Amino acid sequence: MPVFLPDNPAKDDLLAGIPTLWLNPHLKHNDIADPGQRHRSSQVADAEANWRRLAPLLQLLFPELESTGGLIQSALIEAEKLRDALGYRGPDYGRIFVKADNDLPVAGSIKARGGVFEVFMFAEQLAREKGILTPEDSITALAQEEARTLFGHYTIAVGSTGNLGLSVGIAARSLGFKAVVHMSADAKQWKVDRLTRLGVKVVRHKADYTTAVEQARSDAEADPSIYFVDDECSELLFFGYSAAAKELAGQLAAAGVTVDADHPLFVYLPCGIGGAPGGVTYGLKAIFGDNVHCFFVEPVQSPCAMVHMMSDSDELVSVYDAGLTNRTEADGMAVARMSAFVAEAMRPILAGIFTVADDDLFRWLWQAQDSQGIRLEPSATASFAGPGFIVAGDQGRTFLAEQGLAARVAQAAHVLWTTGGAFVPQDQYARFLERGAAIAEASARNPVSANGE
């Protein structure tokens, strides 16, 4: 049944599948510090501490983490060439950076920040409960034979369109767990093949992401030996992602970027069900408060967060309820219904959501490689539209005026979060590039900006 959406400047474009920007009318100031909030910034600090405690074990199991002492981190790249390719040449665009989670070690996507974290936290909890790990033991004991034997009696399960399944499967197998990934019809075959080679059982579903998650959850509820990583409501995932905020803060400071009332920070985050961008947003608000402005970005046919948050409904609203198809080449964002847990957490702190067309994803993928040598998968380029919407779009200018930022936007920093791409097989990546180059050539002959202006 079609959902009722209140009047909003983004409504018509949303329903028509046209790129648009929705501004969150429930945005509040300093809300993370509000005593009425369910979560606290202290939980972000706890996640940071847990990552540091796990680091020696991660370094032992993943040699690629040796240079970071076991921390899973990505580079912050100033987009000096890419910004020109994207049309962000003027001084009004301030400084533009890419947060390169496309090249994140261990799992090759932002999902390493959540999936790896939850699996390793569960492993530690289980080992302590079974007496395998005592307070005096090093966390590296979890890599020893006694712990691996214990873990071999348990299965880690998850529902995924791809990247979360990869991160959970890689983490689980590294510790000796069995692993099952329920994948939706949108999942790419190369991700299925990679998991299978790792010894992960992959269950393919003909339906969408929601169905895959429901089946994984049902199986886990019927079997106490299965631990389910629940992307719809996991606090461990959410706060695992949130720790990325401190990493970014340090990198911005090292790049000479000030973040304060006169130097705002804009961060653009690709969104599927919402856990990864929601966790990062929460962490950033805990550090920068009102001086950071976070936006989710979704495909025009899979805008689950925009549809639900625009609706103001207490019940989750699906993209199907809005007459949209949920079909997109951005497999990681092919989600019909967002997380209710994330929606609740984001309602007072998310600045807004914008949507992008699939053709633009491929064009930006080619431009990222051609201009700056950054290797991405299509969904990871979605953030590239952000500065255009905010600086040049009507709704963006409305946001700047309402927030008192119009005179300060030239002093802003924009962070384009790129969420995956390092593990894409070369033949698949070559096809992405070929399609992107053709779209870029056609766009050059008939230029239209990503925000439709």
C-alpha positions as CSV (number, residue, x, y, z in Angstrom):
1,M,0.0,0.0,0.0
2,P,1.5,3.4,-0.9
3,V,2.9,5.4,2.0
4,F,1.8,8.9,2.8
5,L,4.7,11.4,2.6
6,P,4.2,14.9,3.9
7,D,4.8,17.9,1.6
8,N,8.5,18.4,1.2
9,P,10.6,20.0,-1.5
10,A,12.2,16.6,-2.1
11,K,9.0,14.6,-2.3
12,D,8.2,14.7,-6.0
13,D,11.8,14.0,-7.1
14,L,12.0,11.1,-4.6
15,L,8.9,9.5,-5.9
16,A,10.0,10.0,-9.5
17,G,13.4,8.5,-8.9
18,I,15.3,11.8,-9.6
19,P,18.3,12.8,-7.6
20,T,17.3,15.0,-4.7
21,L,18.3,16.3,-1.3
22,W,16.0,16.0,1.8
23,L,16.8,18.1,4.8
24,N,16.0,16.6,8.2
25,P,13.4,18.8,10.0
26,H,14.1,17.1,13.3
27,L,17.8,18.1,13.4
28,K,18.7,19.4,16.9
29,H,21.8,21.1,18.3
30,N,24.2,19.4,20.8
31,D,21.9,16.4,20.9
32,I,24.5,13.7,21.7
33,A,25.0,15.4,25.0
34,D,21.3,15.5,25.8
35,P,20.6,13.4,29.0
36,G,17.5,12.1,27.3
37,Q,19.5,10.3,24.6
38,R,19.5,6.5,24.7
39,H,23.2,6.3,23.8
40,R,26.1,8.4,25.1
41,S,29.3,9.5,23.7
42,S,31.0,7.4,26.3
43,Q,30.0,4.3,24.2
44,V,32.1,5.7,21.4
45,A,35.1,6.0,23.7
46,D,34.4,2.4,24.9
47,A,34.5,1.2,21.3
48,E,37.8,3.0,20.7
49,A,39.3,1.3,23.8
50,N,38.0,-2.1,22.7
51,W,39.6,-1.7,19.2
52,R,42.9,-0.9,20.9
53,R,42.6,-3.9,23.2
54,L,41.9,-6.2,20.2
55,A,44.8,-4.7,18.1
56,P,47.5,-7.3,19.1
57,L,45.2,-10.2,18.1
58,L,44.3,-8.5,14.9
59,Q,48.0,-7.9,14.1
60,L,48.8,-11.5,14.7
61,L,46.0,-12.8,12.5
62,F,46.3,-10.2,9.7
63,P,49.9,-9.4,8.8
64,E,48.8,-6.5,6.7
65,L,48.0,-4.6,9.9
66,E,51.7,-4.8,11.1
67,S,52.3,-1.1,10.1
68,T,49.4,0.1,12.1
69,G,50.0,-2.0,15.2
70,G,46.8,-4.0,14.6
71,L,44.5,-1.0,14.0
72,I,42.1,-1.1,10.9
73,Q,42.6,2.3,9.4
74,S,42.3,4.0,6.0
75,A,44.0,7.1,4.5
76,L,42.5,10.5,4.2
77,I,43.3,11.8,0.7
78,E,43.0,15.4,-0.4
79,A,41.1,15.3,-3.7
80,E,43.1,17.9,-5.5
81,K,42.6,16.4,-8.9
82,L,39.3,14.6,-8.4
83,R,37.6,17.8,-7.3
84,D,38.2,19.3,-10.7
85,A,36.9,16.2,-12.5
86,L,33.7,16.5,-10.4
87,G,33.3,20.1,-11.2
88,Y,34.1,21.4,-7.7
89,R,36.7,23.9,-8.8
90,G,35.6,27.2,-7.2
91,P,36.7,28.5,-3.8
92,D,33.2,28.1,-2.4
93,Y,33.9,24.4,-2.2
94,G,36.6,24.8,0.4
95,R,38.8,21.7,0.8
96,I,37.7,18.3,-0.3
97,F,39.0,15.0,1.0
98,V,38.3,11.3,0.3
99,K,38.2,9.0,3.3
100,A,39.5,5.9,1.6
101,D,37.6,3.0,3.3
102,N,37.6,1.6,-0.2
103,D,41.1,0.4,0.6
104,L,40.5,-0.6,4.2
105,P,42.7,-3.6,5.2
106,V,41.3,-7.0,6.1
107,A,37.9,-6.7,4.3
108,G,38.4,-4.0,1.7
109,S,35.4,-1.9,2.8
110,I,33.9,0.1,5.6
111,K,32.3,-3.0,6.9
112,A,35.6,-4.1,8.3
113,R,35.0,-1.4,11.0
114,G,31.8,-3.2,12.1
115,G,31.8,-6.8,11.1
116,V,35.4,-7.5,12.3
117,F,34.7,-5.7,15.5
118,E,31.5,-7.6,16.4
119,V,33.0,-11.0,15.6
120,F,36.1,-10.4,17.7
121,M,34.1,-9.0,20.6
122,F,31.9,-12.1,20.5
123,A,35.0,-14.3,20.4
124,E,36.4,-12.6,23.5
125,Q,33.1,-12.8,25.4
126,L,32.7,-16.5,24.6
127,A,36.3,-17.4,25.5
128,R,35.9,-15.6,28.9
129,E,32.6,-17.4,29.6
130,K,34.2,-20.8,28.9
131,G,37.3,-20.0,30.9
132,I,39.6,-20.1,27.9
133,L,40.6,-16.4,28.4
134,T,41.3,-15.1,32.0
135,P,41.9,-11.5,33.0
136,E,45.7,-12.3,33.2
137,D,45.9,-13.7,29.6
138,S,46.9,-11.8,26.6
139,I,44.2,-11.3,24.0
140,T,46.4,-13.1,21.6
141,A,45.4,-16.3,23.4
142,L,42.3,-16.3,21.1
143,A,44.6,-17.3,18.2
144,Q,45.8,-20.4,20.0
145,E,44.6,-24.0,19.5
146,E,42.5,-24.2,22.6
147,A,40.4,-21.2,21.6
148,R,40.2,-22.2,18.0
149,T,38.9,-25.6,19.1
150,L,36.2,-23.9,21.1
151,F,35.3,-21.5,18.3
152,G,35.0,-24.4,15.9
153,H,31.9,-25.6,17.7
154,Y,30.1,-22.3,16.9
155,T,28.8,-20.6,13.7
156,I,28.8,-16.9,12.9
157,A,25.8,-16.0,10.7
158,V,24.9,-12.8,8.9
159,G,22.5,-11.5,6.2
160,S,24.2,-9.4,3.6
161,T,24.2,-7.9,0.1
162,G,28.0,-8.5,0.1
163,N,30.5,-6.4,2.0
164,L,29.2,-7.1,5.5
165,G,29.2,-10.8,4.6
166,L,32.8,-10.5,3.5
167,S,33.9,-8.8,6.7
168,V,32.1,-11.2,9.0
169,G,33.2,-14.3,7.0
170,I,36.8,-13.2,6.9
171,A,36.8,-12.4,10.7
172,A,35.0,-15.6,11.7
173,R,37.2,-17.9,9.6
174,S,40.4,-16.2,10.9
175,L,39.5,-17.3,14.5
176,G,38.3,-20.8,13.5
177,F,34.5,-20.3,13.6
178,K,32.3,-21.8,11.0
179,A,30.5,-19.0,9.1
180,V,27.3,-18.7,7.1
181,V,26.4,-15.7,5.0
182,H,22.8,-15.3,3.7
183,M,23.1,-13.2,0.5
184,S,20.3,-11.4,-1.3
185,A,19.7,-11.6,-5.0
186,D,21.6,-8.3,-5.4
187,A,24.9,-9.8,-4.2
188,K,27.7,-9.9,-6.7
189,Q,29.0,-13.3,-7.8
190,W,32.6,-12.3,-7.1
191,K,31.8,-11.7,-3.4
192,V,30.1,-15.1,-3.2
193,D,33.1,-16.7,-4.8
194,R,35.6,-15.0,-2.4
195,L,33.6,-16.2,0.6
196,T,33.4,-19.7,-0.7
197,R,37.1,-19.8,-1.1
198,L,37.5,-18.9,2.5
199,G,35.4,-21.8,3.6
200,V,32.3,-19.8,4.3
201,K,28.9,-21.3,3.5
202,V,26.9,-19.0,1.3
203,V,23.1,-19.3,1.1
204,R,21.7,-17.4,-1.9
205,H,18.2,-16.0,-1.7
206,K,16.1,-15.0,-4.7
207,A,14.5,-12.2,-2.7
208,D,16.0,-8.9,-1.3
209,Y,18.3,-8.1,1.6
210,T,15.4,-8.0,4.2
211,T,14.5,-11.6,3.4
212,A,18.2,-12.7,3.7
213,V,18.4,-11.1,7.1
214,E,15.2,-12.6,8.3
215,Q,16.3,-16.1,7.3
216,A,19.7,-15.7,9.0
217,R,18.0,-14.5,12.1
218,S,15.4,-17.3,12.1
219,D,18.2,-20.0,11.8
220,A,20.1,-18.5,14.7
221,E,17.1,-18.4,16.9
222,A,16.6,-22.1,16.4
223,D,20.2,-23.1,17.1
224,P,22.1,-21.9,20.2
225,S,25.4,-22.7,18.5
226,I,24.8,-19.9,16.0
227,Y,25.7,-16.3,16.7
228,F,23.8,-13.9,14.5
229,V,25.4,-10.5,13.5
230,D,22.2,-8.5,13.2
231,D,22.8,-5.6,10.8
232,E,19.3,-4.2,11.7
233,C,19.8,-3.6,15.4
234,S,23.4,-4.4,16.5
235,E,25.0,-1.9,18.9
236,L,28.3,-3.7,18.5
237,L,28.3,-3.0,14.8
238,F,27.1,0.6,15.3
239,F,29.7,1.5,17.8
240,G,32.5,-0.4,16.0
241,Y,31.9,2.0,13.1
242,S,31.7,5.0,15.4
243,A,35.4,4.6,16.4
244,A,36.3,5.8,12.8
245,A,35.4,9.3,13.9
246,K,38.5,9.7,16.1
247,E,40.7,8.4,13.3
248,L,39.3,11.0,11.0
249,A,39.6,13.8,13.5
250,G,43.3,13.0,13.9
251,Q,43.8,13.0,10.1
252,L,42.0,16.3,9.6
253,A,44.2,17.9,12.3
254,A,47.3,16.5,10.6
255,A,46.1,18.0,7.3
256,G,45.8,21.4,9.0
257,V,42.0,21.4,9.0
258,T,40.3,23.3,11.8
259,V,36.8,22.2,12.6
260,D,34.8,24.9,14.5
261,A,31.9,27.3,14.1
262,D,33.8,29.2,11.4
263,H,35.2,26.1,9.7
264,P,32.3,23.6,9.3
265,L,32.9,20.0,8.4
266,F,30.6,18.2,5.9
267,V,30.7,14.4,5.7
268,Y,28.9,12.4,3.1
269,L,28.2,8.7,3.7
270,P,26.8,6.0,1.4
271,C,23.9,4.3,3.2
272,G,22.4,0.8,2.9
273,I,20.5,-0.3,6.0
274,G,22.2,2.5,7.9
275,G,24.5,0.9,10.5
276,A,27.9,2.0,9.1
277,P,27.0,5.6,8.2
278,G,24.9,5.9,11.3
279,G,27.8,4.8,13.6
280,V,30.2,7.1,11.9
281,T,27.8,10.0,12.2
282,Y,27.2,9.3,15.9
283,G,31.0,9.2,16.5
284,L,31.5,12.5,14.6
285,K,28.8,14.3,16.4
286,A,30.3,13.1,19.7
287,I,33.6,14.8,18.8
288,F,32.6,17.8,16.8
289,G,29.0,18.5,17.9
290,D,27.2,21.2,15.9
291,N,30.3,21.9,13.8
292,V,29.9,18.7,11.7
293,H,27.1,18.1,9.3
294,C,26.5,14.5,8.2
295,F,24.5,13.4,5.2
296,F,23.5,10.0,4.0
297,V,23.4,9.2,0.3
298,E,21.3,6.5,-1.4
299,P,20.4,5.3,-4.9
300,V,17.3,6.8,-6.4
301,Q,15.5,3.5,-6.4
302,S,16.7,2.3,-3.0
303,P,16.4,5.4,-0.7
304,C,15.2,3.4,2.4
305,A,16.4,6.0,4.9
306,M,15.0,8.9,3.0
307,V,11.6,7.3,2.5
308,H,11.3,6.3,6.2
309,M,12.7,9.4,7.8
310,M,10.7,11.7,5.5
311,S,7.5,9.8,6.3
312,D,7.7,10.5,10.1
313,S,6.1,7.1,10.6
314,D,6.6,5.1,13.8
315,E,6.5,2.0,11.7
316,L,9.3,1.3,9.2
317,V,8.5,2.3,5.7
318,S,9.9,0.5,2.7
319,V,10.9,1.8,-0.7
320,Y,8.3,-0.5,-2.2
321,D,5.7,1.4,-0.2
322,A,6.7,4.5,-2.2
323,G,6.4,2.8,-5.5
324,L,10.2,2.4,-6.0
325,T,11.9,-0.7,-7.3
326,N,14.9,-1.2,-5.0
327,R,16.9,-2.1,-8.2
328,T,20.4,-0.6,-8.3
329,E,23.9,-1.5,-9.4
330,A,25.1,-0.3,-6.0
331,D,24.6,-3.8,-4.4
332,G,25.7,-2.6,-0.9
333,M,22.8,-0.1,-0.9
334,A,20.1,-2.3,-2.4
335,V,18.1,-2.2,0.9
336,A,14.3,-1.7,0.9
337,R,13.9,-0.9,4.7
338,M,16.3,0.9,7.0
339,S,17.3,-0.1,10.5
340,A,14.7,1.1,13.1
341,F,17.5,1.3,15.6
342,V,19.6,3.6,13.3
343,A,16.6,5.7,12.4
344,E,15.9,6.4,16.0
345,A,19.5,7.4,16.7
346,M,19.8,9.5,13.5
347,R,16.5,11.5,13.8
348,P,17.9,14.3,15.9
349,I,21.5,14.4,14.5
350,L,21.5,13.6,10.8
351,A,21.5,16.8,8.6
352,G,19.9,15.2,5.6
353,I,19.9,12.6,2.9
354,F,20.4,12.8,-0.9
355,T,20.0,10.4,-3.7
356,V,22.0,9.6,-6.8
357,A,21.5,7.8,-10.1
358,D,23.4,4.6,-11.1
359,D,24.9,6.2,-14.2
360,D,26.6,8.8,-12.0
361,L,28.1,6.1,-9.8
362,F,29.9,4.6,-12.8
363,R,31.0,8.0,-14.2
364,W,32.4,9.0,-10.8
365,L,34.2,5.6,-10.5
366,W,36.0,6.2,-13.8
367,Q,36.8,9.8,-12.8
368,A,38.2,8.7,-9.5
369,Q,40.6,6.3,-11.3
370,D,41.4,8.6,-14.2
371,S,42.1,11.7,-12.1
372,Q,43.5,10.4,-8.8
373,G,44.1,6.6,-9.2
374,I,41.5,5.7,-6.6
375,R,39.9,2.2,-7.1
376,L,36.2,2.0,-6.2
377,E,33.2,-0.1,-6.6
378,P,30.0,1.8,-7.9
379,S,28.3,2.1,-4.5
380,A,31.5,3.7,-3.0
381,T,31.3,6.7,-5.3
382,A,27.9,7.8,-4.1
383,S,29.3,10.4,-1.7
384,F,30.8,12.4,-4.6
385,A,27.5,14.3,-5.2
386,G,27.6,15.8,-1.7
387,P,29.5,19.1,-2.3
388,G,27.4,19.8,-5.4
389,F,24.1,19.4,-3.5
390,I,25.3,21.6,-0.5
391,V,27.2,24.4,-2.3
392,A,25.3,24.7,-5.6
393,G,21.8,23.1,-5.0
394,D,18.7,25.0,-3.9
395,Q,18.1,22.8,-0.9
396,G,21.8,22.9,0.0
397,R,21.7,26.7,0.0
398,T,18.6,26.5,2.1
399,F,20.5,24.4,4.6
400,L,23.4,26.7,4.7
401,A,21.1,29.7,5.3
402,E,19.1,28.0,8.1
403,Q,22.3,26.9,9.8
404,G,24.0,30.2,9.5
405,L,26.7,28.7,7.3
406,A,26.3,30.6,4.0
407,A,29.2,33.0,4.8
408,R,31.4,30.2,6.1
409,V,31.0,27.5,3.4
410,A,34.2,28.5,1.6
411,Q,36.1,27.8,4.8
412,A,34.6,24.3,5.1
413,A,36.1,20.9,4.6
414,H,34.1,18.2,2.8
415,V,34.8,14.5,3.4
416,L,33.6,12.0,0.7
417,W,33.5,8.6,2.4
418,T,34.3,5.9,-0.1
419,T,33.2,2.5,1.3
420,G,34.5,-0.3,-0.9
421,G,36.5,-1.4,-4.0
422,A,39.9,-2.9,-3.1
423,F,38.7,-6.5,-3.5
424,V,36.9,-6.1,-6.8
425,P,38.5,-8.6,-9.3
426,Q,40.4,-6.9,-12.1
427,D,38.2,-8.1,-14.9
428,Q,35.1,-6.9,-13.1
429,Y,36.8,-3.5,-12.4
430,A,37.7,-3.2,-16.0
431,R,34.1,-3.5,-17.0
432,F,33.2,-0.9,-14.4
433,L,35.8,1.5,-15.9
434,E,34.6,0.8,-19.5
435,R,31.0,1.6,-18.5
436,G,32.0,4.7,-16.5
437,A,34.2,6.1,-19.4
438,A,31.3,5.7,-21.8
439,I,28.9,7.5,-19.5
440,A,31.5,10.3,-18.8
441,E,32.0,10.8,-22.6
442,A,28.2,11.0,-23.1
443,S,27.9,13.4,-20.2
444,A,30.6,15.7,-21.5
445,R,28.6,16.0,-24.7
446,N,25.4,16.8,-22.8
447,P,26.4,18.1,-19.3
448,V,23.9,17.9,-16.4
449,S,25.0,18.1,-12.8
450,A,24.4,15.3,-10.4
451,N,21.9,17.3,-8.4
452,G,19.8,17.9,-11.5
453,E,20.7,21.6,-11.9
